[in-house]
Amino acid sequence: MPRARFNLVMIATLVGAILVTLVLHERKGDWNNLAQTSSMVTSAILTDPCLNSASLAAAIEPMAKGEIAALKGTKKPVQLPDLRLEVAKQSLQLSSMQGRVILLNLWATWCVPCREEMPALDKLQARLGGDHFEVVALNMDTRNLERVPQWLDANAITSLARYMDPGGKAFQNLRSIGKVSGLPTTFLLDSKGCLIAEMAGPADWASEDAIALIERAIKG
């Protein structure tokens, strides 16, 4: 369904529900309140940045199979907390990446399954990374940070930018809203920064199933 038509359908449905409620409760003479409520509902719908993300999440969910079968579509997409990341000694916010589909992967050098999936994430970035998509492999190490580039170099991980969370705040922020309990954890964000799918545990992100799903997410 085209996005504009989807918006109109949502508005009509909610306004219709308000009308039915008023009739059922015989709240005569309440049309001014109805108009005000309808206006507020319409405004909320049109300004919700994740309004149309639910249809994309639903579209990609059946594509989560094979090597990425554990990826779960988000029923009600929302934006994640605006995490602060460090890369090349520069600080940036997660929100600054909007405009691209983001595969946000939380990993650490001490996490064996994290290390095992890192080459696949590197291949995914090499194949699809660019103006419309990026793998953001966010390292969770908080001690001996020199080990991170050493491990990446030793394992020929060359396509991924070296995002860091040296203070551990990103992990804490996500854990506080129940979005992460262990590593690796991966989030798929659409171009508006809305969470449309997530996975706990490793996957082969260079598989054809993963490539097809990411390409569909990029298409929007």
PyMOL commands that set and color helices and strands:
alter all, ss='L'
color gray80, all
select helices_A, chain A and resi 3-24+31-47+53-63+66-68+94-97+112-128+147-154+169-176+208-219
alter helices_A, ss='H'
color red, helices_A
select strands_A, chain A and resi 72-73+84-87+90-93+101-107+133-139+163-164+185-189+195-200
alter strands_A, ss='S'
color yellow, strands_A
deselect
rebuild
show_as cartoon
